[in-house]
Each structure stands twice: as C-alpha cells, then as structure tokens.
Amino acid sequence: MRIFLLTAALFTFASTSHAADPIIGNWKTEVGTTAAIEPCGGGYCIVLRTGKHKGEQIGTFKGSGSSYSGKITDPDAKKTYDGKMTVSGNSIKMSGCVMRVFCQSQTWSRL
C-alpha cells in the first residue's frame, strides 16, 4: 500500500510540474534585461530581475495557453498600457496600446 501511495504521489507531482503554464519563466527583453513571469493574484506578474529597474513589477496578465491580456508598464516613462501577450514556443510577442489605436510591440525570448 505504501508503494502505491508513493507512486501515486510522484505521478501527481510529475503531472503537475509538466502542466505549468507556458508563460511562466525568465525572459530576455528586447533591451537585454531579464523579466520573470510568475503566478500571482489569480494571474501572472512580470517583475524585472536585471537592469536599472531591477525588482520593479511591470505587468499583470491573465489568460492561459498562448493568449494573455492585462496591463504593462513602461518602467522609464512610468506609464501603464493595456497589453496583450502571445506565447509561441520560446518567444513572447507583447504589445501595449493606448486607446487600442496607438500600439507598440516587442518580442521576448525564453532564457
């Protein structure tokens, strides 16, 4: 019985770890800094891990699979925009928009 419980527990842990959302992890931004995307508050937070804004949270997103939406902050301008992220393999295409008309985008790569 003990072996069965241990095997079941290990299988459950392995299944859970492989089911992690593809957005979670460390990403290299276009300016070369590292941004960590981690679960927080029912969604995901983006925190800069390197660079002059190290430790600052610059985004909050919700979604799953390959599509996410939320808010992204330009750490230099201190302005927050509506944002979208799309995960494709080892890259994220991120866009931030003002009034859904004036948009800028970046592509980040997984570290």
Order of alpha helices (4+ residues) and beta strands (2+ residues): alpha-beta-beta-beta-beta-beta-beta-beta-beta
